[in-house]
Amino acid sequence: MAALKRLLIGRPLKSTQLGEQKLNKKKALAILSSDALSSVAYGPEQILLVLITVSTAAFWYSIPIGIGVLVLLTALIFSYRQIIFAYPHGGGAYVVSKQNLGVYSGLVAGGSLLVDYILTVAVSVSAGTDALTSAFPALHEHTVAIAVIFVILITILNLRGVTESASILAYPVYLFAFALFILIGVGMYNIMTGHVSPELHAPIGTPVTGISLFLLLKAFASGSSALTGVEAISNAIPNFKDPGPKNAAKTLMAMGILLALLFSGIVFLAYYLGISPNAHETVVSQIAKQTFGRHFMYFFIQGTTALILILAANTGYSAFPLLAVNLAKDKFIPRMFTVRGDRLGYSNGIIILGLLSIVLIIGFNGQTEHLIPLYAVGVFIPFTLSQSGMMVKWIREKPTGWVPKLIINTIGALISFTVSIVFFMTKFSQVWPVLIFLPLIVYLFHRIKKHYEAVGEQLRLATCEQAVPIEGNVVILPVSGITHVVEHSLNYAKSLSADQIIAVYIPFEREEETRFEEKWNQWRPDVRLVTLHSPYRSIIHPLSKFIDTVHRKASESNYQVTVVIPQFIPKKSWQNLLHNQTSFMIRAYLLYRKDVIVTTVPYHLKK
């Protein structure tokens, strides 16, 4: 297993090499923007899926809806840029909400983002698999298996370290952006040169029967799913090379510009070419096929789209562990999330993220459209809380130039809140689980925090509870026969300078009891033997009753009771299956008893 781990993950890195694992702007843009950029592949499609419920004539509404999404994107980019400089140590929405709106608001934001990053992996990989199966329809029936394999590969890649994964994953992201710019450029050229019939789409302003404000808001909320991942950079500032905040802010602006250009280009082409959503072929695939035909450029675009959709999961792998570290430092989730692995990444967070994503993919059968609403609403709740938190911060502190900052955050908060409400109103059947799992997550955070506080209070030397002095030691040695294992354990018990050693034998038959007592008295008459006949063939019950009796008498004189458990260890681990694990069961039972020390004395077999 150790050799396999080295092969898959690589050799361990020293703690002093942590600086080498920081990201420059080019790699950070690829790794942390892949989620946001990849959503271009399904964000415009979500708008059309809502509008087609009226008619294809309503597709022209995708243009003003797209402009609305770009306005929201601008507000979010400037808002998170302010968050980066205000909170340079990372943490994003969790830290902002906790410090300005209170602990519970912070926990709602943190819990939403943790779930959102799990969904990021599930949605991205599922969408990438959809792009792959659009190009190769024969693979449709293997969607779930393909998605699970991709998650495992990305998890292993991230366990190898941030820098190594960034070096590999940067190329597909930039290839995707390059491929889409070619697609948009050629598509625009064809339109301007008259190679595309204007009859493919309804003119802007065409009256459409059945359209309503409610439906337009629903389409806007669905299109806003293209903005998921915008907050990832503010969470991952510790991953940037110094100066971290400046580099993070520049990367965020670059991501915003790229996302705006790609999103608006795909929305316009989908409208002008009259593309309709298809269950078996994505919108980007249809645009590419109509622009280039099923030739090299089509497969190049589909290949890079599938790659970035799959690798967009890496945004979750970059941001989830860092958010988990912040929550763990505040004692709201297990401390194991603060531990760095062999390659200096937070490997526990990476592994947990991968496992939970696989559970989601299998549970939803790899159907992306069922995951996107839950995914989007999970990120717009933290959007709303973080912007509201920044509003409170500016009003409370009133630094120089705070009014324009307040206006930016207010706009961001209002739009994010509107989108969240619209999601709940229009897609309640898909997003209702949020109303259950968010309170449960916050309650779980609260219970974990209470546990850590209780442990800390009990372990602190300043507490009133005084340590009871130990005047002596009584050793209880359960034995099953007269063997080298027992002899070895008996010698160890004597080395403890025990005041009394009691060997305990538990026979199931009276004849067996008599025979063993005779053998023991011949072998070790100096060590007291107690036999406890067990008519019901239980070992744990009579032994625990005897220990209780001894402990009760010993505690009156401040004596410590130690149970020494003999155990032989077979040469091959599989050979344990051939033996009764009595010593293991005794140890497991006694582990949770108060004031009884349990010591295992191993005896290793040589053949």
MARGUGU-505172 format. One record per residue (C-alpha): x, y, z; residue in one letter. Coordinates in steps of 0.2 Angstrom, whole numbers, plus 5000, padded with zeros to 4 digits. Each point is the difference from the previous one (the first is absolute). Layout:
REM MARGUGU-505172
XYZa ...
REM end
This chain:
REM MARGUGU-505172
500050005000m 501450125004a 500849964983a 498450034991l 499750175010k 501850064994r 499649954982l 498350095000l 500450155011i 501950024999g 501350025013r 499750105016p 500550195000l 500850095015k 499050135009s 501350134994t 499549974982q 498350075003l 500550164991g 500349904984e 498249955000q 499350174998k 499250054984l 500550144988n 498650104991k 500049894984k 499849845009k 498850075013a 498850074986l 500049834992a 499749905016i 498850125009l 499050074985s 499749834992s 498349985009d 499450174995a 500749994982l 499349834997s 498250055005s 500050094983v 499749834993a 498349985010y 499550175006g 499350064984p 499249834997e 499050035017q 499350164994i 499349924984l 499349855009l 498950125009v 499550104985l 499649854989i 498549965012t 499250154991v 500649984982s 501650024990t 499450184996a 500450045018a 501949974997f 500350184997w 499750045018y 501749915003s 500950164995i 499350115013p 500149865013i 501849984995g 500350185003i 499249995017g 501249855004v 501550114995l 499450145011v 499949885015l 501749934995l 500850185000t 499250035018a 500749845006l 501750024993i 500250175008f 499349945016s 501149855002y 501550124995r 499650105016q 499849845010i 501849954994i 500850165007f 498950015016a 500449815004y 501749964993p 500149835009h 498649924990g 498449935007g 498850104988g 498250005004a 500249895016y 501350135008v 499050154994v 498349945006s 500749945017k 500950165004q 498650124994n 498449915002l 500349885014g 500649825002v 498449914994y 500050104984s 501849954997g 499549825003l 498650014987v 501250084988a 501449875004g 498849855000g 499350064983s 501750024992l 500649835007l 498549914992v 500250124984d 501849944997y 499449825001i 498750044987l 501350094990t 500949844998v 498449904997a 499350124987v 501650044991s 500549824998v 498249954995s 499950154987a 501749954993g 499449824998t 498550074991d 501150094988a 501049844997l 498449904997t 499350144988s 501649974989a 499949815002f 498249945003p 500549825003a 500750055017l 498350065006h 499649845010e 501750015010h 499750185005t 500149975019v 501549884999a 501050134989i 499650145013a 500649905015v 501649954991i 500350194996f 499750055019v 501249865006i 501450074987l 499850185005i 500049955019t 501749914997i 500750154990l 499550125014n 500849895013l 501650024991r 500050185005g 499450174994v 501450054989t 500149834991e 498150004996s 500150184994a 501449964988s 499049864992i 498250085001l 500550184994a 500249944981y 498249944998p 499250155008v 501050124988y 499749884985l 498150015004f 500050195000a 501050004984f 498849884992a 498550105005l 500750164994f 500349924983i 498249945000l 499350175005i 501250094988g 499549884985v 498250015005g 500050195000m 500950004983y 498749894992n 498650115007i 500850164994m 500449934983t 498249934997g 500449825001h 498749975014v 498150024995s 499250145011p 498449894999e 500749885013l 499550115014h 498650115005a 500550194999p 500350095017i 498450085006g 498849864992t 498449995010p 499949835009v 498449935007t 500149935017g 501650095006i 500050075017s 501150095013l 500049845011f 500649904985l 501450134995l 500650005018l 500049815000k 501150014984a 501150135008f 500349895016a 500449854989s 501250104990g 500850065015s 500749825003s 501450064989a 500650115014l 500449855012t 501850005005g 500350185000v 500350005018e 501349875000a 501550124998i 499550095016s 500049845009n 501749944993a 501150165003i 501349895011p 500449904984n 500650164991f 501850054999k 500450165010d 499350134999p 498549895002g 498650125000p 500650104985k 500349854990n 498349935004a 499150164996a 500950014982k 499549814998t 498250045004l 499950154988m 500849894986a 498749865004m 498550134999g 500650074983i 500249824993l 498349945007l 499150154993a 500749994983l 499749814998l 498350005008f 499350154990s 500849924984g 499149835003i 498350085004v 500050104984f 500549864989l 498749885008a 498750144996y 500650054983y 500249824994l 498349955007g 500749865011i 498849905010s 500449905016p 500249814996n 500049865013a 501449914990h 501050154994e 500650155009t 499850184994v 501950024997v 500049844990s 498650064989q 500850174997i 501749924996a 499249874988k 499050144991q 501650114999t 501349874995f 499049844996g 500649845008r 501850034995h 501650035010f 499550165008m 498449935006y 500949865009f 501350125006f 498750115008i 499049855007q 501649925007g 500650165009t 498250035006t 500049835008a 501750025007l 499650175009i 498349945006l 500949855008i 501550105006l 498850145007a 499849885014a 501850065005n 499350175006t 499149905013g 501649905005y 500950175002s 498750095010a 499149865010f 501649955010p 500450195004l 498250045006l 500049845010a 501750065008v 499150165006n 498549915007l 501249875009a 501050145007k 498450075008d 499649825006k 498449984990f 500649854990i 501349865005p 501850065003r 500649874987m 499650124986f 501550115006t 501349874997v 501150014985r 500349844991g 501749934992d 499950134986r 499550145011l 498250014994g 498649985012y 499849824995s 498549965012n 499050134992g 500449944983i 499649825003i 498350045009i 499550124986l 500449864987g 499049875009l 498550115003l 500050064982s 499949814994i 498649975012v 499050154992l 500449944982i 499449835003i 498550065010g 499450124986f 500549874986n 501250134993g 498550124994q 500850175000t 498450094998e 499349945017h 501650065009l 500250174992i 498550095009p 500649935017l 501850054996y 499550184995a 498950035015v 501449945011g 501250134994v 498750154999f 499749985019i 501850045004p 500150134986f 498550095009t 500849985018l 501750054995s 499450164991q 498850045015s 501549975011g 501150134991m 498650125000m 500049995019v 501950015001k 500050174990w 498550075010i 500949965016r 501850054996e 499750144987k 501849994993p 500650134987t 498949984984g 498849885008w 498450074991v 500449934982p 500549835008k 498450005010l 499050034984i 500949864991i 499749885014n 498250055001t 499649974982i 500949835001g 499049965015a 498350054993l 500349904983i 500649855009s 498650005012f 498750024986t 500849854991v 500049895016s 498150045002i 499649974982v 500949835001f 498949955015f 498450074991m 500349924983t 501049845004k 499449955017f 499849824996s 501849994996q 500850125013v 498949955015w 501449895008p 500950165004v 498750045013l 500449845008i 501949974999f 500550185004l 499250005017p 500749825003l 501750064995i 499950155012v 499449895014y 501449884997l 501350145000f 499350065016h 500149825008r 501849984994i 500550175008k 499149955016k 501049845001h 501750094997y 499550135013e 499649865013a 501649904996v 501050165002g 499250045017e 500349835007q 501849994994l 500550175006r 501249995016l 499150165006a 498449915003t 499549965018c 500049814999e 501649945009q 500949854994a 499849855012v 501749935006p 500449824996i 500749905016e 500249844991g 499649884986n 498949854998v 500349904984v 498649884993i 500749884986l 498749914990p 500749834995v 499449864988s 501349875003g 501849985006i 501050064985t 501550114995h 498850144997v 499449995018v 501749985006e 500650154991h 498550115006s 500349945018l 501850054999n 499550174994y 498750025014a 501349965013k 501150144993s 498750125004l 500449985019s 498149965003a 499549975018d 498949864994q 499949894984i 498449904997i 499849884986a 498249974994v 499549844991y 498249984994i 499549824997p 498449944992f 500049835009e 500449955018r 501249864995e 501050134990e 500050125015e 500849865011t 501349954988r 500650174996f 500250055019e 501149845002e 501150054986k 500150185005w 500549965018n 501449894993q 500650134988w 499850165009r 499549985018p 500650175005d 498750094989v 498250005006r 498849914988l 498150045000v 498849894990t 498350074995l 498949864994h 498950064985s 498549894997p 499450114986y 501749994991r 500350195002s 501750075003i 499650195000i 498649995013h 500949905015p 501650094996l 499250185001s 499149955016k 501649945008f 500950164995i 498650115007d 500249915017t 501950025000v 499950184995h 498750045013r 501249935014k 501550084992a 499350174998s 499750015019e 501950005002s 500450104985n 500749854991y 500050004981q 499349844991v 501049954984t 499349874988v 501549924991v 499349914984i 501149864992p 499949994981q 501049914988f 500350074982i 500049884985p 501550024988k 498750034986k 498650135002s 498749894991w 500349865013q 499150115013n 498449934992l 500449835006l 500050055019h 498750065012n 500350185003q 499649995019t 501450125005s 499450134988f 498249995006m 500650015019i 501050164995r 498650084990a 498849975015y 501150065014l 500650154990l 498550115005y 500049945018r 500550145013k 501649995009d 500649844993v 501649994991i 500149884985v 501749934994t 500349884986t 501549905000v 500449934982p 500949844997y 500549994982h 500149824992l 501549974990k 499349874987k 
REM end
